[in-house]
Amino acid sequence: MFVDCRPGKFPHLTRSGIYVGDDLLPQLTWPSDHQPRVDTVIADIATPPGLPVTLMSWSSGLVLAART
């Protein structure tokens, strides 16, 4: 799934699939409550064992995760 809108930007990955998310690096256009959401999703997505995750500091910041 690719998610590029609020508030559904950071759902929990509960089923098999590939998750691609963007806008993980701070941006001037973010609302004040967005940074804590980004921090939470980065911590949450990197925690489950067996969930390959790649965080990229490219462009606006990307994450790629897969669950089988």
A tleap script that builds the chain and sets N, CA, C and O, in Angstrom:
source leaprc.protein.ff14SB
mol = sequence {
  NMET PHE VAL ASP CYS ARG PRO GLY LYS PHE
  PRO HIE LEU THR ARG SER GLY ILE TYR VAL
  GLY ASP ASP LEU LEU PRO GLN LEU THR TRP
  PRO SER ASP HIE GLN PRO ARG VAL ASP THR
  VAL ILE ALA ASP ILE ALA THR PRO PRO GLY
  LEU PRO VAL THR LEU MET SER TRP SER SER
  GLY LEU VAL LEU ALA ALA ARG CTHR
}
set mol.1.N position { 0.839 -1.158 0.000 }
set mol.1.CA position { 0.000 0.000 0.000 }
set mol.1.C position { 0.887 1.223 0.000 }
set mol.1.O position { 1.950 1.220 0.620 }
set mol.2.N position { 0.472 2.254 -0.676 }
set mol.2.CA position { 1.149 3.543 -0.642 }
set mol.2.C position { 0.174 4.537 -0.037 }
set mol.2.O position { -0.967 4.662 -0.482 }
set mol.3.N position { 0.638 5.236 0.979 }
set mol.3.CA position { -0.236 6.181 1.668 }
set mol.3.C position { 0.403 7.560 1.596 }
set mol.3.O position { 1.554 7.731 1.998 }
set mol.4.N position { -0.322 8.529 1.095 }
set mol.4.CA position { 0.225 9.871 0.976 }
set mol.4.C position { -0.802 10.927 1.357 }
set mol.4.O position { -0.937 11.938 0.667 }
set mol.5.N position { -1.515 10.707 2.430 }
set mol.5.CA position { -2.467 11.714 2.883 }
set mol.5.C position { -2.690 11.545 4.381 }
set mol.5.O position { -2.539 10.447 4.915 }
set mol.6.N position { -3.041 12.611 5.041 }
set mol.6.CA position { -3.396 12.538 6.454 }
set mol.6.C position { -4.893 12.321 6.554 }
set mol.6.O position { -5.583 12.756 5.632 }
set mol.7.N position { -5.464 11.708 7.555 }
set mol.7.CA position { -4.825 11.105 8.715 }
set mol.7.C position { -4.433 9.651 8.502 }
set mol.7.O position { -3.862 9.048 9.411 }
set mol.8.N position { -4.712 9.062 7.348 }
set mol.8.CA position { -4.435 7.644 7.140 }
set mol.8.C position { -3.014 7.338 6.753 }
set mol.8.O position { -2.724 6.228 6.308 }
set mol.9.N position { -2.125 8.285 6.909 }
set mol.9.CA position { -0.755 8.119 6.442 }
set mol.9.C position { -0.016 6.978 7.128 }
set mol.9.O position { 0.783 6.292 6.490 }
set mol.10.N position { -0.263 6.767 8.394 }
set mol.10.CA position { 0.523 5.807 9.144 }
set mol.10.C position { -0.333 4.725 9.789 }
set mol.10.O position { -0.378 4.635 11.016 }
set mol.11.N position { -1.008 3.910 9.000 }
set mol.11.CA position { -1.785 2.812 9.600 }
set mol.11.C position { -0.844 1.700 10.055 }
set mol.11.O position { 0.302 1.622 9.614 }
set mol.12.N position { -1.333 0.859 10.925 }
set mol.12.CA position { -0.544 -0.305 11.326 }
set mol.12.C position { -0.599 -1.331 10.209 }
set mol.12.O position { -1.657 -1.580 9.632 }
set mol.13.N position { 0.524 -1.913 9.914 }
set mol.13.CA position { 0.609 -2.924 8.870 }
set mol.13.C position { 0.239 -4.263 9.494 }
set mol.13.O position { 1.090 -4.926 10.088 }
set mol.14.N position { -1.020 -4.665 9.365 }
set mol.14.CA position { -1.509 -5.857 10.053 }
set mol.14.C position { -1.707 -7.037 9.122 }
set mol.14.O position { -1.879 -8.161 9.594 }
set mol.15.N position { -1.688 -6.821 7.826 }
set mol.15.CA position { -1.858 -7.903 6.878 }
set mol.15.C position { -0.623 -8.014 6.011 }
set mol.15.O position { 0.238 -7.134 6.026 }
set mol.16.N position { -0.539 -9.087 5.261 }
set mol.16.CA position { 0.588 -9.245 4.351 }
set mol.16.C position { 0.562 -8.138 3.314 }
set mol.16.O position { -0.499 -7.735 2.837 }
set mol.17.N position { 1.741 -7.655 2.975 }
set mol.17.CA position { 1.812 -6.630 1.942 }
set mol.17.C position { 3.082 -5.818 2.043 }
set mol.17.O position { 3.950 -6.076 2.877 }
set mol.18.N position { 3.165 -4.845 1.184 }
set mol.18.CA position { 4.296 -3.923 1.150 }
set mol.18.C position { 3.764 -2.539 1.499 }
set mol.18.O position { 2.745 -2.099 0.966 }
set mol.19.N position { 4.454 -1.873 2.385 }
set mol.19.CA position { 4.070 -0.535 2.813 }
set mol.19.C position { 5.139 0.446 2.352 }
set mol.19.O position { 6.321 0.249 2.634 }
set mol.20.N position { 4.746 1.486 1.657 }
set mol.20.CA position { 5.642 2.559 1.244 }
set mol.20.C position { 5.076 3.853 1.806 }
set mol.20.O position { 3.927 4.204 1.540 }
set mol.21.N position { 5.877 4.551 2.575 }
set mol.21.CA position { 5.436 5.816 3.143 }
set mol.21.C position { 6.456 6.905 2.857 }
set mol.21.O position { 7.650 6.632 2.735 }
set mol.22.N position { 5.987 8.128 2.754 }
set mol.22.CA position { 6.894 9.234 2.501 }
set mol.22.C position { 6.685 10.337 3.528 }
set mol.22.O position { 5.909 10.194 4.473 }
set mol.23.N position { 7.390 11.431 3.322 }
set mol.23.CA position { 7.308 12.602 4.198 }
set mol.23.C position { 7.720 12.283 5.635 }
set mol.23.O position { 7.021 12.632 6.586 }
set mol.24.N position { 8.855 11.620 5.776 }
set mol.24.CA position { 9.357 11.285 7.108 }
set mol.24.C position { 10.401 12.273 7.615 }
set mol.24.O position { 10.766 12.238 8.790 }
set mol.25.N position { 10.883 13.150 6.746 }
set mol.25.CA position { 11.828 14.177 7.168 }
set mol.25.C position { 11.070 15.477 7.404 }
set mol.25.O position { 10.137 15.782 6.662 }
set mol.26.N position { 11.450 16.252 8.423 }
set mol.26.CA position { 10.717 17.475 8.758 }
set mol.26.C position { 10.553 18.399 7.555 }
set mol.26.O position { 11.470 18.583 6.755 }
set mol.27.N position { 9.360 18.972 7.454 }
set mol.27.CA position { 9.036 19.890 6.369 }
set mol.27.C position { 8.328 21.113 6.946 }
set mol.27.O position { 7.582 21.012 7.920 }
set mol.28.N position { 8.568 22.243 6.342 }
set mol.28.CA position { 7.977 23.497 6.835 }
set mol.28.C position { 6.459 23.499 6.779 }
set mol.28.O position { 5.814 24.244 7.517 }
set mol.29.N position { 5.883 22.681 5.916 }
set mol.29.CA position { 4.426 22.667 5.745 }
set mol.29.C position { 3.708 21.740 6.725 }
set mol.29.O position { 2.478 21.689 6.725 }
set mol.30.N position { 4.448 21.004 7.562 }
set mol.30.CA position { 3.809 20.077 8.497 }
set mol.30.C position { 2.996 20.824 9.546 }
set mol.30.O position { 3.418 21.876 10.026 }
set mol.31.N position { 1.828 20.285 9.905 }
set mol.31.CA position { 1.121 20.826 11.064 }
set mol.31.C position { 1.907 20.470 12.335 }
set mol.31.O position { 2.725 19.551 12.323 }
set mol.32.N position { 1.663 21.179 13.397 }
set mol.32.CA position { 2.450 21.007 14.622 }
set mol.32.C position { 2.346 19.607 15.225 }
set mol.32.O position { 3.242 19.190 15.959 }
set mol.33.N position { 1.272 18.874 14.930 }
set mol.33.CA position { 1.105 17.537 15.524 }
set mol.33.C position { 1.672 16.410 14.659 }
set mol.33.O position { 1.525 15.239 15.010 }
set mol.34.N position { 2.313 16.738 13.546 }
set mol.34.CA position { 2.762 15.681 12.636 }
set mol.34.C position { 4.084 15.032 13.056 }
set mol.34.O position { 4.248 13.826 12.872 }
set mol.35.N position { 5.028 15.791 13.613 }
set mol.35.CA position { 6.322 15.215 13.998 }
set mol.35.C position { 6.169 14.062 14.997 }
set mol.35.O position { 6.831 13.038 14.829 }
set mol.36.N position { 5.321 14.187 16.032 }
set mol.36.CA position { 5.142 13.051 16.932 }
set mol.36.C position { 4.588 11.815 16.217 }
set mol.36.O position { 4.939 10.692 16.579 }
set mol.37.N position { 3.736 12.000 15.219 }
set mol.37.CA position { 3.227 10.857 14.447 }
set mol.37.C position { 4.352 10.164 13.691 }
set mol.37.O position { 4.435 8.937 13.662 }
set mol.38.N position { 5.211 10.963 13.084 }
set mol.38.CA position { 6.347 10.401 12.346 }
set mol.38.C position { 7.258 9.628 13.296 }
set mol.38.O position { 7.668 8.508 12.995 }
set mol.39.N position { 7.572 10.224 14.436 }
set mol.39.CA position { 8.429 9.558 15.420 }
set mol.39.C position { 7.825 8.230 15.869 }
set mol.39.O position { 8.537 7.235 16.004 }
set mol.40.N position { 6.518 8.215 16.098 }
set mol.40.CA position { 5.836 7.000 16.541 }
set mol.40.C position { 5.868 5.922 15.473 }
set mol.40.O position { 6.165 4.765 15.773 }
set mol.41.N position { 5.569 6.280 14.233 }
set mol.41.CA position { 5.544 5.260 13.185 }
set mol.41.C position { 6.930 4.698 12.925 }
set mol.41.O position { 7.061 3.502 12.665 }
set mol.42.N position { 7.956 5.512 12.985 }
set mol.42.CA position { 9.311 5.005 12.788 }
set mol.42.C position { 9.657 4.017 13.892 }
set mol.42.O position { 10.238 2.967 13.620 }
set mol.43.N position { 9.312 4.336 15.122 }
set mol.43.CA position { 9.579 3.420 16.236 }
set mol.43.C position { 8.745 2.151 16.117 }
set mol.43.O position { 9.258 1.051 16.321 }
set mol.44.N position { 7.450 2.295 15.786 }
set mol.44.CA position { 6.555 1.141 15.697 }
set mol.44.C position { 6.901 0.208 14.545 }
set mol.44.O position { 6.864 -1.013 14.702 }
set mol.45.N position { 7.233 0.770 13.396 }
set mol.45.CA position { 7.450 -0.060 12.214 }
set mol.45.C position { 8.777 -0.814 12.308 }
set mol.45.O position { 8.937 -1.865 11.688 }
set mol.46.N position { 9.718 -0.287 13.073 }
set mol.46.CA position { 11.011 -0.944 13.210 }
set mol.46.C position { 11.024 -1.993 14.318 }
set mol.46.O position { 12.006 -2.723 14.455 }
set mol.47.N position { 9.952 -2.086 15.116 }
set mol.47.CA position { 9.920 -2.962 16.284 }
set mol.47.C position { 9.563 -4.424 15.994 }
set mol.47.O position { 10.250 -5.308 16.504 }
set mol.48.N position { 8.526 -4.725 15.202 }
set mol.48.CA position { 8.114 -6.120 15.060 }
set mol.48.C position { 9.192 -6.986 14.409 }
set mol.48.O position { 9.751 -6.608 13.379 }
set mol.49.N position { 9.491 -8.152 15.007 }
set mol.49.CA position { 10.435 -9.054 14.349 }
set mol.49.C position { 9.819 -9.609 13.066 }
set mol.49.O position { 8.605 -9.795 12.980 }
set mol.50.N position { 10.656 -9.869 12.085 }
set mol.50.CA position { 10.166 -10.439 10.844 }
set mol.50.C position { 9.549 -9.427 9.899 }
set mol.50.O position { 8.940 -9.806 8.899 }
set mol.51.N position { 9.697 -8.142 10.202 }
set mol.51.CA position { 9.180 -7.102 9.322 }
set mol.51.C position { 10.374 -6.342 8.744 }
set mol.51.O position { 10.888 -5.421 9.379 }
set mol.52.N position { 10.817 -6.721 7.543 }
set mol.52.CA position { 11.947 -6.007 6.938 }
set mol.52.C position { 11.572 -4.546 6.697 }
set mol.52.O position { 10.531 -4.248 6.112 }
set mol.53.N position { 12.423 -3.654 7.149 }
set mol.53.CA position { 12.156 -2.217 7.046 }
set mol.53.C position { 13.398 -1.519 6.502 }
set mol.53.O position { 14.520 -1.803 6.921 }
set mol.54.N position { 13.181 -0.608 5.569 }
set mol.54.CA position { 14.253 0.243 5.069 }
set mol.54.C position { 13.806 1.687 5.193 }
set mol.54.O position { 12.819 2.094 4.581 }
set mol.55.N position { 14.540 2.465 5.990 }
set mol.55.CA position { 14.292 3.898 6.116 }
set mol.55.C position { 15.295 4.623 5.237 }
set mol.55.O position { 16.488 4.323 5.277 }
set mol.56.N position { 14.820 5.578 4.441 }
set mol.56.CA position { 15.698 6.288 3.515 }
set mol.56.C position { 15.608 7.790 3.747 }
set mol.56.O position { 14.519 8.364 3.746 }
set mol.57.N position { 16.750 8.412 3.944 }
set mol.57.CA position { 16.809 9.875 4.084 }
set mol.57.C position { 17.007 10.485 2.707 }
set mol.57.O position { 17.984 11.191 2.455 }
set mol.58.N position { 16.083 10.204 1.842 }
set mol.58.CA position { 16.131 10.675 0.461 }
set mol.58.C position { 14.862 11.458 0.179 }
set mol.58.O position { 13.779 11.061 0.609 }
set mol.59.N position { 14.982 12.544 -0.524 }
set mol.59.CA position { 13.842 13.381 -0.867 }
set mol.59.C position { 13.144 13.820 0.419 }
set mol.59.O position { 13.749 14.508 1.241 }
set mol.60.N position { 11.884 13.434 0.604 }
set mol.60.CA position { 11.148 13.845 1.802 }
set mol.60.C position { 11.250 12.833 2.935 }
set mol.60.O position { 10.608 12.991 3.974 }
set mol.61.N position { 12.059 11.791 2.734 }
set mol.61.CA position { 12.177 10.711 3.711 }
set mol.61.C position { 11.199 9.613 3.381 }
set mol.61.O position { 9.995 9.857 3.304 }
set mol.62.N position { 11.696 8.403 3.185 }
set mol.62.CA position { 10.849 7.283 2.757 }
set mol.62.C position { 11.035 6.092 3.677 }
set mol.62.O position { 12.083 5.926 4.302 }
set mol.63.N position { 10.006 5.270 3.749 }
set mol.63.CA position { 10.083 3.993 4.442 }
set mol.63.C position { 9.496 2.932 3.517 }
set mol.63.O position { 8.492 3.152 2.838 }
set mol.64.N position { 10.145 1.793 3.514 }
set mol.64.CA position { 9.665 0.631 2.773 }
set mol.64.C position { 9.672 -0.544 3.730 }
set mol.64.O position { 10.711 -0.872 4.303 }
set mol.65.N position { 8.523 -1.183 3.911 }
set mol.65.CA position { 8.410 -2.315 4.824 }
set mol.65.C position { 7.591 -3.400 4.152 }
set mol.65.O position { 6.750 -3.113 3.300 }
set mol.66.N position { 7.835 -4.646 4.534 }
set mol.66.CA position { 7.095 -5.770 3.951 }
set mol.66.C position { 6.731 -6.754 5.057 }
set mol.66.O position { 7.515 -6.998 5.974 }
set mol.67.N position { 5.544 -7.306 4.956 }
set mol.67.CA position { 5.107 -8.340 5.876 }
set mol.67.C position { 4.564 -9.490 5.039 }
set mol.67.O position { 3.765 -9.280 4.127 }
set mol.68.N position { 4.998 -10.698 5.350 }
set mol.68.CA position { 4.529 -11.861 4.590 }
set mol.68.C position { 3.576 -12.679 5.413 }
set mol.68.O position { 3.074 -13.699 4.943 }
savepdb mol mol.pdb
quit
